Amino acid sequence: MAKLKILEFPDPRLRKKAVPVAAVDDALRQLIDDMFETMYDAPGIGLAATQVDVHRRLLVADVSAEKDDPYVLINPEIVARDGLEVSEEGCLSVPGYYEEVERAEHVRVNYLDRNGAAIEADFDGLLAVCVQHEIDHLDGRLFVDYLSEAKRQRIRKRLQKDRRLQIQETAVVL
C-alpha cells in the first residue's frame, strides 16, 4: 500500500468532474487500499478519488471511532434524499477549517462495492453527511462552495499564505 498526496484548495484539479469507473479490477482495488491508508493516516473519515488526483467516481469512508467499518462506493449515485441537518464539516483538502453545512439527513445511494457488486443502501447521520460530501468532490464541488464568497476568499488566502510559509521553512539556502 502507498500513502497518496491529497490535493488542497484552491488547486484547480479539485474542480474536475470525475468519470465513471469502467471496470472493477485489481488495479482499482489497489487504489482503494491506498486511499484507505491515506484517509486513515490524514486522519479523516472520507476520501474521494478526486482528492488524490484520480478523476474516477470512487470514494472511501469509515466514520466509526474504531476505524473498523470501511465503505467503498464505486460510481455512487444518490437516488433519494430526505430531511435536513446542519453539521460542522471539515475536509482533508481544506485543512484546519470547519464550517456548518446543510445536507440531507438521509440518503439512498446506488453504487458498486470493491468487488463490483451492485448495492443500494440507505445512509443516515454522519455517514450520510460524509457520503454527500465525498460525492460533491466527485462532481468538482467542495464544502467551501456552500459558504459565502467572503468566507471562501478568506479561507483561500489563509491556505495560500500557510503554503508559502511552509515552502519558506523547507527551502534550502545555497
N, CA, C and O of each residue as an XYZ file, in Angstrom:
696
protein
N       0.842     -1.183      0.000
C       0.000      0.000      0.000
C       0.885      1.244      0.000
O       2.054      1.204      0.383
N       0.294      2.336     -0.438
C       1.045      3.584     -0.517
C       0.168      4.749     -0.102
O      -1.017      4.810     -0.429
N       0.775      5.668      0.624
C       0.080      6.885      1.002
C       0.112      7.839     -0.188
O       1.161      8.049     -0.797
N      -1.045      8.415     -0.514
C      -1.186      9.291     -1.667
C      -1.177     10.757     -1.228
O      -1.486     11.068     -0.078
N      -0.821     11.647     -2.147
C      -0.829     13.086     -1.862
C      -2.254     13.615     -2.021
O      -2.905     13.376     -3.038
N      -2.725     14.327     -1.013
C      -4.062     14.916     -1.039
C      -3.965     16.342     -1.584
O      -3.214     17.164     -1.058
N      -4.722     16.626     -2.631
C      -4.763     17.969     -3.205
C      -5.443     18.910     -2.218
O      -6.348     18.509     -1.486
N      -5.000     20.167     -2.204
C      -5.576     21.155     -1.297
C      -6.159     22.334     -2.061
O      -5.610     22.784     -3.066
N      -7.287     22.820     -1.554
C      -7.953     24.010     -2.070
C      -6.971     25.169     -2.059
O      -6.282     25.349     -1.054
N      -6.865     25.962     -3.109
C      -7.740     26.081     -4.273
C      -7.235     25.357     -5.522
O      -7.508     25.818     -6.630
N      -6.522     24.260     -5.390
C      -5.990     23.523     -6.542
C      -7.111     23.282     -7.562
O      -8.142     22.707     -7.214
N      -6.923     23.711     -8.813
C      -7.986     23.581     -9.819
C      -8.346     22.126    -10.144
O      -9.436     21.870    -10.657
N      -7.465     21.181     -9.860
C      -7.780     19.769    -10.134
C      -8.923     19.274     -9.253
O      -9.582     18.291     -9.593
N      -9.165     19.943     -8.122
C     -10.290     19.572     -7.267
C     -11.633     19.914     -7.920
O     -12.677     19.435     -7.475
N     -11.613     20.726     -8.952
C     -12.844     21.151     -9.636
C     -13.189     20.246    -10.827
O     -14.237     20.412    -11.453
N     -12.320     19.305    -11.131
C     -12.539     18.414    -12.275
C     -13.586     17.360    -11.923
O     -13.501     16.714    -10.879
N     -14.562     17.193    -12.794
C     -15.619     16.205    -12.574
C     -15.088     14.810    -12.901
O     -14.487     14.591    -13.952
N     -15.318     13.881    -11.988
C     -14.832     12.512    -12.147
C     -15.687     11.743    -13.158
O     -16.887     11.985    -13.289
N     -15.047     10.821    -13.861
C     -15.742      9.968    -14.835
C     -16.053      8.615    -14.184
O     -15.362      8.199    -13.255
N     -17.086      7.936    -14.670
C     -17.424      6.633    -14.086
C     -16.283      5.617    -14.211
O     -15.507      5.636    -15.166
N     -16.210      4.748    -13.231
C     -15.247      3.642    -13.258
C     -15.777      2.621    -14.258
O     -16.934      2.208    -14.184
N     -14.919      2.219    -15.196
C     -15.340      1.282    -16.242
C     -15.235     -0.176    -15.788
O     -16.070     -1.002    -16.155
N     -14.210     -0.491    -14.990
C     -14.004     -1.882    -14.581
C     -13.484     -1.935    -13.149
O     -12.620     -1.152    -12.755
N     -14.023     -2.862    -12.392
C     -13.536     -3.098    -11.035
C     -12.519     -4.237    -11.149
O     -12.876     -5.395    -11.365
N     -11.244     -3.872    -10.999
C     -10.176     -4.850    -11.174
C      -9.143     -4.699    -10.060
O      -9.328     -3.908     -9.135
N      -8.058     -5.460    -10.154
C      -7.036     -5.414     -9.103
C      -6.386     -4.041     -8.978
O      -6.046     -3.617     -7.873
N      -6.209     -3.344    -10.096
C      -5.609     -2.002    -10.039
C      -6.522     -1.049     -9.261
O      -6.039     -0.234     -8.476
N      -7.825     -1.149     -9.473
C      -8.766     -0.305     -8.738
C      -8.760     -0.675     -7.258
O      -8.786      0.207     -6.399
N      -8.725     -1.968     -6.955
C      -8.690     -2.391     -5.549
C      -7.409     -1.910     -4.861
O      -7.431     -1.596     -3.671
N      -6.304     -1.849     -5.591
C      -5.069     -1.301     -5.020
C      -5.241      0.182     -4.720
O      -4.812      0.656     -3.668
N      -5.869      0.922     -5.642
C      -6.154      2.337     -5.404
C      -7.038      2.495     -4.168
O      -6.806      3.385     -3.350
N      -8.046      1.636     -4.029
C      -8.935      1.671     -2.862
C      -8.124      1.492     -1.583
O      -8.297      2.244     -0.624
N      -7.242      0.498     -1.567
C      -6.407      0.253     -0.385
C      -5.520      1.456     -0.082
O      -5.365      1.842      1.077
N      -4.939      2.047     -1.126
C      -4.089      3.228     -0.940
C      -4.904      4.413     -0.417
O      -4.421      5.189      0.407
N      -6.130      4.545     -0.896
C      -6.993      5.632     -0.427
C      -7.348      5.445      1.046
O      -7.359      6.414      1.805
N      -7.639      4.210      1.457
C      -7.914      3.971      2.880
C      -6.691      4.305      3.727
O      -6.817      4.957      4.764
N      -5.514      3.869      3.299
C      -4.294      4.168      4.054
C      -4.110      5.680      4.180
O      -3.784      6.181      5.256
N      -4.319      6.399      3.087
C      -4.175      7.854      3.074
C      -5.194      8.510      3.995
O      -4.851      9.401      4.772
N      -6.457      8.066      3.908
C      -7.529      8.646      4.718
C      -7.277      8.414      6.205
O      -7.390      9.343      7.005
N      -6.935      7.177      6.579
C      -6.707      6.874      7.996
C      -5.501      7.639      8.536
O      -5.502      8.081      9.685
N      -4.478      7.790      7.705
C      -3.260      8.481      8.144
C      -3.484      9.987      8.304
O      -2.810     10.627      9.111
N      -4.423     10.557      7.542
C      -4.584     12.016      7.470
C      -4.854     12.716      8.806
O      -4.204     13.744      8.997
N      -5.676     12.342      9.723
C      -6.743     11.336      9.679
C      -8.054     11.953      9.213
O      -8.344     13.118      9.482
N      -8.844     11.137      8.503
C     -10.140     11.587      8.020
C     -11.156     10.473      8.097
O     -10.845      9.350      8.494
N     -12.395     10.803      7.706
C     -13.467      9.804      7.714
C     -13.976      9.507      6.310
O     -14.801      8.611      6.127
N     -13.489     10.254      5.312
C     -13.889     10.025      3.931
C     -12.847     10.591      2.994
O     -12.135     11.538      3.330
N     -12.764      9.996      1.803
C     -11.816     10.478      0.801
C     -12.359     10.104     -0.570
O     -12.716      8.952     -0.817
N     -12.415     11.090     -1.456
C     -12.835     10.865     -2.841
C     -11.585     10.770     -3.716
O     -10.574     11.416     -3.444
N     -11.668      9.961     -4.762
C     -10.521      9.783     -5.660
C     -10.042     11.114     -6.231
O      -8.845     11.296     -6.456
N     -10.965     12.046     -6.466
C     -10.604     13.370     -6.977
C      -9.575     14.047     -6.069
O      -8.690     14.754     -6.549
N      -9.693     13.829     -4.765
C      -8.797     14.478     -3.811
C      -7.360     13.974     -3.925
O      -6.436     14.640     -3.457
N      -7.160     12.811     -4.540
C      -5.808     12.286     -4.735
C      -5.455     12.303     -6.223
O      -4.618     11.530     -6.689
N      -6.118     13.206     -6.957
C      -5.852     13.472     -8.368
C      -6.124     12.271     -9.274
O      -5.450     12.080    -10.286
N      -7.120     11.466     -8.899
C      -7.608     10.382     -9.748
C      -9.066     10.721    -10.019
O      -9.891     10.699     -9.106
N      -9.380     11.027    -11.248
C     -10.693     11.598    -11.553
C     -11.672     10.530    -12.044
O     -12.227     10.599    -13.141
N     -11.848      9.544    -11.169
C     -12.826      8.474    -11.389
C     -13.794      8.475    -10.211
O     -13.436      8.890     -9.108
N     -15.008      8.012    -10.443
C     -16.079      8.078     -9.435
C     -15.892      6.961     -8.409
O     -16.437      5.865     -8.546
N     -15.116      7.269     -7.393
C     -14.772      6.324     -6.338
C     -14.586      7.105     -5.050
O     -13.951      8.159     -5.032
N     -15.155      6.566     -3.961
C     -14.900      7.171     -2.659
C     -14.801      6.075     -1.615
O     -15.353      4.985     -1.765
N     -14.075      6.401     -0.548
C     -13.972      5.508      0.599
C     -14.403      6.297      1.827
O     -14.252      7.517      1.891
N     -14.948      5.566      2.808
C     -15.414      6.224      4.034
C     -15.367      5.239      5.190
O     -15.530      4.032      5.011
N     -15.143      5.780      6.374
C     -15.231      4.999      7.606
C     -15.440      6.001      8.738
O     -14.505      6.679      9.164
N     -16.673      6.085      9.214
C     -16.998      7.060     10.260
C     -16.950      6.444     11.659
O     -17.256      7.119     12.642
N     -16.569      5.175     11.753
C     -16.525      4.509     13.061
C     -15.345      5.009     13.887
O     -14.290      5.327     13.338
N     -15.520      5.078     15.191
C     -14.441      5.514     16.094
C     -13.275      4.539     16.055
O     -12.121      4.944     16.196
N     -13.566      3.261     15.865
C     -12.521      2.221     15.865
C     -11.857      2.051     14.509
O     -10.888      1.303     14.380
N     -12.375      2.742     13.495
C     -11.863      2.629     12.115
C     -11.935      1.179     11.633
O     -10.988      0.641     11.061
N     -13.102      0.566     11.887
C     -13.267     -0.832     11.509
C     -14.570     -1.073     10.736
O     -15.071     -2.197     10.705
N     -15.122     -0.017     10.110
C     -16.356     -0.151      9.352
C     -16.206      0.568      8.006
O     -16.904      1.545      7.738
N     -15.283      0.073      7.157
C     -14.994      0.767      5.904
C     -16.075      0.566      4.842
O     -16.661     -0.509      4.717
N     -16.316      1.628      4.087
C     -17.233      1.596      2.952
C     -16.465      1.981      1.699
O     -15.641      2.894      1.723
N     -16.737      1.284      0.608
C     -16.207      1.608     -0.709
C     -17.407      1.836     -1.613
O     -18.259      0.959     -1.747
N     -17.480      3.007     -2.233
C     -18.576      3.324     -3.143
C     -17.987      3.664     -4.504
O     -17.314      4.681     -4.672
N     -18.250      2.798     -5.465
C     -17.790      2.989     -6.838
C     -18.995      3.430     -7.666
O     -20.058      2.812     -7.601
N     -18.828      4.485     -8.432
C     -19.904      5.067     -9.241
C     -21.149      5.367     -8.400
O     -22.256      4.993     -8.788
N     -20.982      6.039     -7.253
C     -22.141      6.302     -6.394
C     -23.108      7.298     -7.030
O     -22.706      8.258     -7.688
N     -24.391      7.035     -6.809
C     -25.431      7.932     -7.288
C     -26.504      8.031     -6.210
O     -27.082      7.025     -5.800
N     -26.759      9.243     -5.761
C     -27.825      9.459     -4.785
C     -29.153      9.403     -5.532
O     -29.392     10.170     -6.465
N     -30.021      8.468     -5.096
C     -31.306      8.294     -5.764
C     -32.469      8.846     -4.945
O     -33.569      9.020     -5.469
N     -32.233      9.122     -3.667
C     -33.271      9.724     -2.823
C     -32.606     10.426     -1.652
O     -31.564     10.000     -1.155
N     -33.240     11.522     -1.223
C     -32.773     12.282     -0.059
C     -33.996     12.731      0.723
O     -35.053     12.997      0.151
N     -33.838     12.811      2.041
C     -34.892     13.434      2.828
C     -34.330     13.961      4.134
O     -33.252     13.570      4.581
N     -35.096     14.862      4.729
C     -34.671     15.511      5.956
C     -33.553     16.497      5.693
O     -32.900     16.462      4.650
N     -33.346     17.374      6.652
C     -32.246     18.331      6.572
C     -31.555     18.371      7.915
O     -32.196     18.304      8.964
N     -30.247     18.481      7.872
C     -29.497     18.677      9.107
C     -28.329     19.599      8.816
O     -27.783     19.619      7.713
N     -27.967     20.347      9.819
C     -26.814     21.225      9.713
C     -25.747     20.651     10.622
O     -25.979     20.419     11.809
N     -24.580     20.427     10.054
C     -23.487     19.895     10.867
C     -22.186     20.569     10.464
O     -22.046     21.095      9.360
N     -21.254     20.535     11.378
C     -19.950     21.128     11.112
C     -19.136     20.149     10.278
O     -18.979     18.983     10.638
N     -18.622     20.647      9.158
C     -17.821     19.815      8.265
C     -16.415     20.373      8.158
O     -16.184     21.578      8.260
N     -15.494     19.463      7.952
C     -14.130     19.792      7.616
C     -13.787     19.006      6.371
O     -14.615     18.251      5.862
N     -12.577     19.176      5.880
C     -12.198     18.498      4.644
C     -10.686     18.327      4.604
O      -9.940     19.249      4.935
N     -10.243     17.157      4.202
C      -8.803     16.923      4.090
C      -8.168     17.823      3.034
O      -6.962     18.071      3.076
N      -8.971     18.314      2.087
C      -8.459     19.222      1.059
C      -8.553     20.691      1.470
O      -8.096     21.572      0.741
N      -9.142     20.954      2.632
C      -9.225     22.308      3.184
C      -8.808     22.190      4.653
O      -9.624     22.395      5.553
N      -7.535     21.859      4.890
C      -7.099     21.523      6.256
C      -7.241     22.673      7.245
O      -6.908     23.824      6.962
N      -7.753     22.306      8.420
C      -7.835     23.266      9.515
C      -9.086     24.117      9.548
O      -9.229     24.946     10.447
N      -9.994     23.948      8.605
C     -11.205     24.763      8.547
C     -12.439     23.900      8.726
O     -12.555     22.822      8.144
N     -13.356     24.393      9.542
C     -14.610     23.700      9.822
C     -15.723     24.725      9.764
O     -15.619     25.799     10.357
N     -16.784     24.399      9.054
C     -17.923     25.305      8.915
C     -19.208     24.489      8.890
O     -19.201     23.310      8.536
N     -20.301     25.124      9.268
C     -21.594     24.460      9.241
C     -22.127     24.412      7.813
O     -22.104     25.403      7.083
N     -22.612     23.215      7.436
C     -23.166     22.987      6.103
C     -24.495     22.245      6.261
O     -24.624     21.355      7.102
N     -25.466     22.617      5.452
C     -26.765     21.941      5.470
C     -26.783     20.847      4.419
O     -26.467     21.079      3.253
N     -27.158     19.647      4.852
C     -27.225     18.485      3.956
C     -28.465     17.666      4.296
O     -29.111     17.886      5.321
N     -28.783     16.717      3.418
C     -29.870     15.784      3.694
C     -29.481     14.906      4.882
O     -28.325     14.508      5.031
N     -30.460     14.620      5.710
C     -30.232     13.786      6.883
C     -30.153     12.303      6.517
O     -29.505     11.516      7.207
N     -30.818     11.938      5.431
C     -30.894     10.547      4.995
C     -30.724     10.517      3.474
O     -31.327     11.325      2.768
N     -29.912      9.596      2.969
C     -29.761      9.423      1.524
C     -29.821      7.940      1.177
O     -29.393      7.082      1.949
N     -30.358      7.666      0.005
C     -30.308      6.314     -0.576
C     -29.357      6.404     -1.761
O     -29.482      7.286     -2.610
N     -28.404      5.478     -1.804
C     -27.344      5.546     -2.804
C     -27.222      4.210     -3.533
O     -27.221      3.146     -2.913
N     -27.120      4.283     -4.852
C     -26.773      3.121     -5.675
C     -25.284      3.193     -5.958
O     -24.772      4.262     -6.289
N     -24.576      2.073     -5.835
C     -23.144      2.049     -6.081
C     -22.670      0.610     -6.272
O     -23.425     -0.340     -6.070
N     -21.419      0.473     -6.661
C     -20.762     -0.830     -6.719
C     -19.818     -0.923     -5.532
O     -19.225      0.078     -5.128
N     -19.674     -2.125     -4.966
C     -18.706     -2.310     -3.879
C     -17.336     -2.663     -4.465
O     -17.168     -2.661     -5.685
N     -16.368     -2.963     -3.616
C     -14.991     -3.201     -4.085
C     -14.868     -4.435     -4.971
O     -13.854     -4.610     -5.648
N     -15.893     -5.298     -4.977
C     -15.879     -6.482     -5.841
C     -16.745     -6.306     -7.080
O     -16.860     -7.223     -7.893
N     -17.358     -5.130     -7.229
C     -18.172     -4.852     -8.403
C     -19.631     -5.226     -8.247
O     -20.393     -5.137     -9.209
N     -20.041     -5.645     -7.050
C     -21.442     -5.992     -6.812
C     -22.279     -4.715     -6.681
O     -21.870     -3.755     -6.027
N     -23.451     -4.722     -7.312
C     -24.356     -3.579     -7.239
C     -25.043     -3.560     -5.875
O     -25.543     -4.579     -5.400
N     -25.055     -2.378     -5.256
C     -25.639     -2.194     -3.928
C     -26.571     -0.987     -3.974
O     -26.288      0.001     -4.651
N     -27.688     -1.078     -3.246
C     -28.497      0.093     -2.954
C     -28.592      0.144     -1.442
O     -29.066     -0.803     -0.814
N     -28.144      1.246     -0.854
C     -28.090      1.335      0.604
C     -28.611      2.681      1.076
O     -28.538      3.687      0.371
N     -29.144      2.664      2.299
C     -29.592      3.877      2.965
C     -28.544      4.282      3.985
O     -28.043      3.453      4.744
N     -28.219      5.568      3.994
C     -27.256      6.104      4.945
C     -27.906      7.233      5.733
O     -28.648      8.047      5.182
N     -27.618      7.270      7.030
C     -28.157      8.291      7.927
C     -27.021      8.956      8.688
O     -25.897      8.455      8.712
N     -27.324     10.086      9.306
C     -26.389     10.719     10.228
C     -25.062     11.076      9.594
O     -25.002     11.537      8.454
N     -23.987     10.854     10.357
C     -22.650     11.235      9.912
C     -22.253     10.541      8.617
O     -21.613     11.155      7.763
N     -22.621      9.266      8.455
C     -22.269      8.566      7.217
C     -22.976      9.195      6.021
O     -22.381      9.297      4.948
N     -24.229      9.620      6.177
C     -24.951     10.295      5.093
C     -24.259     11.607      4.726
O     -24.097     11.921      3.547
N     -23.850     12.372      5.747
C     -23.143     13.630      5.508
C     -21.830     13.359      4.777
O     -21.500     14.044      3.808
N     -21.095     12.371      5.239
C     -19.801     12.030      4.642
C     -19.962     11.625      3.175
O     -19.215     12.095      2.317
N     -20.927     10.758      2.887
C     -21.135     10.300      1.512
C     -21.512     11.479      0.613
O     -21.010     11.580     -0.506
N     -22.379     12.362      1.079
C     -22.746     13.537      0.276
C     -21.539     14.436      0.030
O     -21.349     14.942     -1.076
N     -20.726     14.630      1.068
C     -19.523     15.459      0.965
C     -18.575     14.883     -0.089
O     -18.051     15.617     -0.926
N     -18.359     13.564     -0.043
C     -17.420     12.930     -0.976
C     -17.974     12.897     -2.399
O     -17.219     13.074     -3.355
N     -19.279     12.673     -2.555
C     -19.873     12.719     -3.898
C     -19.742     14.125     -4.474
O     -19.525     14.287     -5.675
N     -19.873     15.145     -3.621
C     -19.616     16.513     -4.089
C     -18.227     16.616     -4.701
O     -18.063     17.218     -5.762
N     -17.222     16.033     -4.044
C     -15.865     16.061     -4.603
C     -15.837     15.453     -5.999
O     -15.193     15.988     -6.901
N     -16.532     14.343     -6.174
C     -16.549     13.680     -7.483
C     -17.197     14.552     -8.552
O     -16.943     14.381     -9.744
N     -18.041     15.490     -8.112
C     -18.692     16.424     -9.030
C     -17.943     17.751     -9.133
O     -18.439     18.695     -9.748
N     -16.746     17.831     -8.532
C     -15.942     19.051     -8.610
C     -16.380     20.145     -7.654
O     -16.083     21.321     -7.865
N     -17.091     19.753     -6.595
C     -17.610     20.708     -5.618
C     -16.947     20.460     -4.271
O     -16.657     19.317     -3.915
N     -16.707     21.538     -3.520
C     -16.121     21.434     -2.184
C     -17.075     22.026     -1.164
O     -17.971     22.797     -1.509
N     -16.876     21.660      0.101
C     -17.779     22.173      1.131
C     -17.706     23.690      1.233
O     -18.674     24.315      1.665
N     -16.593     24.298      0.851
C     -16.494     25.760      0.899
C     -17.434     26.426     -0.100
O     -17.726     27.615      0.026
N     -17.910     25.673     -1.092
C     -18.856     26.231     -2.059
C     -20.207     26.521     -1.420
O     -21.011     27.266     -1.981
N     -20.465     25.943     -0.254
C     -21.710     26.186      0.465
C     -21.601     27.437      1.347
O     -22.582     27.855      1.961
N     -20.415     28.023      1.405
C     -20.172     29.190      2.253
C     -20.304     30.467      1.434
O     -20.390     30.425      0.207
N     -20.319     31.591      2.120
C     -20.367     32.873      1.412
C     -19.056     33.076      0.659
O     -18.027     32.494      1.004
N     -19.114     33.903     -0.366
C     -17.911     34.208     -1.156
C     -16.824     34.817     -0.267
O     -15.643     34.514     -0.437
N     -17.216     35.668      0.675
C     -16.242     36.308      1.567
C     -15.514     35.256      2.418
O     -14.292     35.315      2.560
N     -16.253     34.302      2.979
C     -15.617     33.245      3.781
C     -14.698     32.393      2.922
O     -13.595     32.035      3.336
N     -15.166     32.072      1.716
C     -14.365     31.239      0.801
C     -13.051     31.937      0.462
O     -11.999     31.299      0.428
N     -13.110     33.253      0.211
C     -11.901     34.019     -0.112
C     -10.941     34.070      1.074
O      -9.728     33.956      0.895
N     -11.478     34.240      2.289
C     -10.620     34.261      3.485
C      -9.897     32.924      3.653
O      -8.702     32.885      3.948
N     -10.629     31.842      3.464
C     -10.021     30.514      3.592
C      -8.952     30.323      2.519
O      -7.859     29.841      2.816
N      -9.257     30.695      1.273
C      -8.300     30.552      0.168
C      -7.015     31.326      0.473
O      -5.915     30.792      0.337
N      -7.164     32.587      0.885
C      -5.985     33.415      1.171
C      -5.168     32.852      2.323
O      -3.938     32.847      2.273
N      -5.854     32.375      3.367
C      -5.134     31.830      4.527
C      -4.371     30.552      4.152
O      -3.229     30.368      4.575
N      -4.991     29.673      3.365
C      -4.309     28.439      2.951
C      -3.119     28.753      2.044
O      -2.071     28.117      2.151
N      -3.280     29.736      1.147
C      -2.161     30.114      0.278
C      -1.013     30.697      1.105
O       0.153     30.410      0.833
N      -1.333     31.507      2.103
C      -0.306     32.075      2.982
C       0.393     30.957      3.757
O       1.619     30.948      3.857
N      -0.383     30.013      4.308
C       0.198     28.880      5.039
C       1.148     28.076      4.152
O       2.211     27.650      4.603
N       0.762     27.868      2.883
C       1.628     27.120      1.957
C       2.919     27.868      1.670
O       3.992     27.266      1.615
N       2.817     29.194      1.484
C       4.028     29.991      1.241
C       4.973     29.891      2.434
O       6.180     29.724      2.259
N       4.431     29.991      3.637
C       5.261     29.885      4.845
C       5.900     28.511      4.958
O       7.061     28.381      5.347
N       5.131     27.491      4.613
C       5.646     26.125      4.675
C       6.792     25.944      3.678
O       7.795     25.304      3.996
N       6.646     26.504      2.476
C       7.697     26.409      1.470
C       8.943     27.152      1.935
O      10.058     26.661      1.758
N       8.766     28.325      2.526
C       9.897     29.097      3.032
C      10.642     28.341      4.128
O      11.871     28.372      4.187
N       9.889     27.659      4.997
C      10.511     26.920      6.095
C      11.309     25.721      5.607
O      12.287     25.323      6.240
N      10.896     25.143      4.480
C      11.591     23.955      3.977
C      12.629     24.284      2.917
O      13.365     23.399      2.480
N      12.701     25.539      2.497
C      13.659     25.915      1.471
C      15.086     25.781      1.999
O      15.384     26.107      3.148
N      15.937     25.299      1.133
C      17.342     25.157      1.492
C      18.085     26.367      0.953
O      17.977     26.692     -0.229
N      18.824     27.019      1.799
C      19.605     28.166      1.363
C      20.942     27.646      0.834
O      21.661     26.928      1.529
N      21.259     28.017     -0.395
C      22.522     27.565     -1.016
C      23.561     28.635     -0.938
O      24.684     28.440     -1.405
